[in-house]
Amino acid sequence: MKIKKTVFVSLFLLVSALSYSQSILTAAAFFQTVSAEYGKINDYEASIEISAAKNIMEGKVSFKRPDLLRIDFSKPEEQVICFNGDMLTIYLPGSSAILNQSVESSGAGSGANLATPQGLALMSRYYSVAYAVGQEPVPLEDGSNEMVIKLILSRRNTSEAFRYLYLDILPDSKLIRRIEAVTPQGEKFQFDFSNYVVNQGISDQRFIYDPPASANNYNNFLFTEQ
């Protein structure tokens, strides 16, 4: 009888352990579910806030598959970043300047481009993924009622621009709520996304930007010698 009881307890503990292990989702596996959700997105618009040092920029970001991206800023007012798949255009109203750069891929658009299927694919390839806290949702920040799952991505080699990427993921939609990118020099860039509207059928015309004719044009500004 005592032996049977011992066997029963052992089996119970074994089943419990197996059930618990099946409930554990590794950070890499969870990140793949996020990538899968973004793979279903044809387009989205969202509010965006970009923080760097003491500077804060606010606006609306629009994305359309495969690599169209546009940010219309309300702060600074009228500033625009637009990538149409071939040309990156930045309008700086304070300087009355239009910066144009021909690029071969969508990676140059903006840090906001990290929150796209292509950006997630690059993260998965070049960064290792771990939970920052655990697999359960936690507050976005101290005092916040908004719950997120926090990931930390560490670069696999020194050629990547950011040493760490901290991702806050909305647990239900699997959309990115916040990205904090940290350079090797310790500089931090934070991208906050909210008010998502997904798969509304954005026209390609949204990504054709006609800047003011009075502004000065600077072409291939990334490679212009100073």
C-alpha positions in Angstrom: 0.0 0.0 0.0 2.9 2.3 0.9 4.6 1.5 -2.4 1.4 2.3 -4.4 1.0 5.6 -2.6 4.6 6.5 -3.4 4.1 5.6 -7.1 0.9 7.7 -7.2 2.7 10.7 -5.7 5.6 10.4 -8.1 3.2 10.1 -11.1 1.3 13.2 -9.8 4.5 15.2 -9.5 5.6 14.1 -13.0 2.4 15.1 -14.6 2.4 18.4 -12.8 6.0 19.1 -13.9 5.1 18.2 -17.5 2.0 20.5 -17.4 4.1 23.3 -16.0 6.8 22.9 -18.6 4.3 23.0 -21.4 3.0 26.4 -20.1 6.5 27.9 -20.4 7.0 29.9 -23.6 10.6 30.8 -24.3 11.4 34.4 -25.2 12.5 33.3 -28.6 9.2 31.4 -29.2 7.2 34.4 -28.0 9.1 36.7 -30.3 8.2 34.4 -33.2 4.5 34.8 -32.3 5.0 38.6 -32.5 6.7 38.2 -35.9 3.8 36.0 -37.0 1.2 38.6 -36.1 3.2 41.3 -37.9 3.3 39.0 -40.9 -0.5 39.3 -41.1 -0.3 43.1 -41.3 -0.7 44.7 -44.7 -0.7 48.3 -43.3 -1.2 50.2 -40.1 -1.3 53.7 -38.7 -0.5 54.7 -35.2 0.4 57.6 -33.0 4.1 57.8 -32.4 6.3 59.6 -29.8 10.1 59.6 -30.2 12.3 60.6 -27.3 16.1 61.2 -27.5 17.9 62.9 -24.7 15.6 65.8 -23.7 14.0 66.1 -27.2 10.5 64.7 -27.8 8.8 64.4 -31.2 5.2 63.4 -31.8 3.2 62.5 -34.8 1.5 59.8 -36.8 3.2 56.9 -38.5 1.9 55.1 -41.5 3.2 51.8 -42.8 2.3 49.7 -45.8 3.8 46.4 -46.9 6.4 45.8 -48.1 8.4 48.8 -47.1 6.4 52.1 -47.4 6.8 54.3 -44.3 5.7 57.9 -43.5 5.7 59.9 -40.3 3.9 63.2 -40.2 4.9 65.2 -37.1 2.8 67.5 -35.0 5.9 68.2 -32.9 7.9 69.7 -34.6 5.0 70.9 -36.6 4.9 70.0 -40.3 8.1 67.9 -40.2 7.8 64.8 -42.4 9.8 61.6 -42.9 8.7 59.6 -46.0 10.2 56.5 -47.5 8.5 55.3 -50.8 10.6 52.2 -51.3 13.3 53.9 -53.2 13.7 57.4 -51.8 14.0 58.7 -48.3 12.7 62.2 -48.0 12.9 64.3 -44.8 11.4 67.8 -44.7 12.7 70.1 -42.0 10.4 73.1 -41.8 12.6 75.0 -39.3 15.5 75.0 -41.8 13.3 75.1 -44.9 15.2 72.1 -46.1 14.4 68.9 -48.0 16.8 66.1 -47.5 16.6 63.4 -50.2 18.5 60.1 -50.1 18.2 57.2 -52.6 18.5 53.9 -50.7 18.5 50.3 -51.7 16.4 48.9 -48.8 13.9 50.1 -46.3 16.2 49.9 -43.4 17.1 53.6 -43.7 13.6 54.9 -43.2 13.6 55.6 -39.5 13.9 53.9 -36.1 10.1 53.4 -36.4 10.8 51.0 -39.2 11.8 48.5 -36.4 8.1 48.0 -35.8 7.5 46.3 -39.2 7.7 42.7 -40.4 11.1 43.5 -42.0 12.4 45.1 -38.8 11.3 42.1 -36.7 13.0 39.7 -39.2 16.2 41.7 -38.9 16.0 41.7 -35.1 15.6 37.9 -35.0 18.6 37.5 -37.3 21.0 39.8 -35.6 19.9 39.9 -31.9 19.5 37.2 -29.2 16.1 37.5 -27.4 15.4 37.1 -23.6 12.7 38.1 -21.2 13.5 41.3 -19.3 11.3 40.3 -16.4 9.4 37.1 -17.2 6.8 35.7 -19.6 3.9 37.3 -17.6 2.7 40.9 -18.4 3.9 43.6 -16.1 3.2 47.4 -16.0 4.7 49.4 -18.9 6.4 51.6 -16.3 6.0 52.5 -12.6 2.5 53.6 -11.8 1.1 52.5 -15.2 -2.0 50.4 -15.6 -1.0 49.4 -19.1 0.4 45.8 -19.1 3.1 44.6 -21.5 5.5 41.7 -21.9 9.1 43.0 -21.8 11.9 41.6 -24.0 15.5 42.5 -24.2 17.4 41.9 -27.4 21.2 41.8 -27.4 23.2 42.2 -30.6 25.1 39.2 -31.8 28.0 41.1 -33.3 29.5 44.6 -33.0 28.4 45.7 -36.5 24.8 46.4 -35.4 24.0 50.1 -34.6 22.3 49.3 -31.3 23.8 47.3 -28.5 20.4 46.6 -26.9 16.8 46.8 -28.0 14.2 46.7 -25.3 10.7 45.8 -26.6 7.4 46.2 -24.7 4.7 44.0 -26.4 1.0 44.3 -25.9 0.0 40.7 -24.7 -3.3 40.4 -26.6 -2.6 42.0 -30.0 1.2 41.2 -30.0 1.8 44.7 -31.3 4.8 46.7 -30.2 4.0 49.3 -27.6 7.5 50.7 -27.0 11.0 50.2 -28.3 14.0 51.6 -26.5 17.2 51.4 -28.5 20.6 51.8 -26.8 23.8 52.6 -28.8 27.2 51.3 -27.8 27.9 54.8 -26.5 25.0 54.6 -24.2 22.7 56.9 -26.1 19.0 56.0 -25.8 16.2 56.4 -28.3 12.6 55.6 -27.3 9.8 55.0 -29.7 6.2 54.8 -28.3 3.4 53.5 -30.4 -0.3 53.8 -29.5 -3.8 54.0 -31.1 -3.0 51.4 -33.7 -5.4 51.0 -36.7 -4.5 47.9 -38.7 -5.3 46.7 -42.2 -7.5 49.6 -43.3 -6.3 49.6 -46.9 -4.0 52.6 -47.0 -3.4 53.8 -50.6 0.1 54.0 -52.1 -0.7 57.7 -52.6 -0.2 58.2 -48.9 3.5 57.7 -49.4 3.9 60.2 -52.2 5.1 63.4 -50.4 5.1 66.7 -52.2 7.3 69.1 -50.1 7.0 72.9 -50.3 8.5 74.3 -53.5 10.2 77.1 -51.6 12.4 74.7 -49.5 16.0 74.0 -50.4 16.8 70.5 -51.7 19.8 68.6 -50.5 20.3 65.3 -52.4 22.2 62.2 -51.2 22.7 64.0 -47.9 24.0 60.9 -46.1 27.1 60.9 -48.3 27.7 64.6 -48.8 31.2 65.7 -47.8 31.2 68.5 -45.2 
